[in-house]
């Protein structure tokens, strides 16, 4: 599942390639791609035709493009969704679901989704919101790379929660954009076990964890995000390379880069947690 760095890479590509362009026509090639649109494919296409795109925005893992109509086109990438900017002469991708052509006859925007878990929809924006945030994601917390993120409020809320630290990092109403990969990476850097109770964190520990989350996501952004296969790519179809720099996630049985102890993988909430049993000692019962 794409996390903050991967979605931010796509947002930057959209901001570069589609901002200020006017939609000429829309083709919906698979109904599941617009299943969140109340009026279906016809309504989706009608609301986009003639609309001019603003600059793409992001809240955590959620992506949207404001329209001059006062609505926004929201994109859910799901497990395999891709927003690609392609020359019209490029042959259609096997799993092309939606095509947007523009009045300038330049590169078109394609939504490709192999597993069809993602999708597009046109939504109303929150009233009086300068970012035109869609109503459906207005409850999502800001992310650590957002200049409006309140570090002090997050640290206080984190320590007040009665849960464990990895669960808290994945709580999108507390902090957005952090998924399984970057949670494991942040916890490894902070030397915290994923089952550490949040109430036992000191303020300096919580602040350090937050900074590690920022650092690891900025590092991932610098190399285009994390790609384990061809499903996650940027708008030009290029993969990210941060998988080469991961310290914990996906490194089961490989030596910890700090102490040499083999990294372990544990089943956790239908997922996996990767950690160093020496650097990240489990909490006492």
Secondary structure, DSSP 8 states (H G I E B T S, - for coil): ---HHHHHHHHHHHHHHTTT-BEEEEEE--GGGGTTSTTHHHHHHHHHTT-BEEEEEEETTEEEEEETTSEEEEEE-TTTEEEEEE-TTS---TTEEEEEEETT---EEEEEESS---EEEEEEB-TT-TT--BGGGTTS--BTTSTT--HHHHHHHHHHSSSBHHHHHT-TTTSBS--HHHHHHHHHHHT--TT-BGGG--HHHHHHHHHHHHHHHHHHHHTT---SSTT---TTS----GGGG-SSTT-TTSB-TTT--BEEEEEETTEEEEEETTTS-----
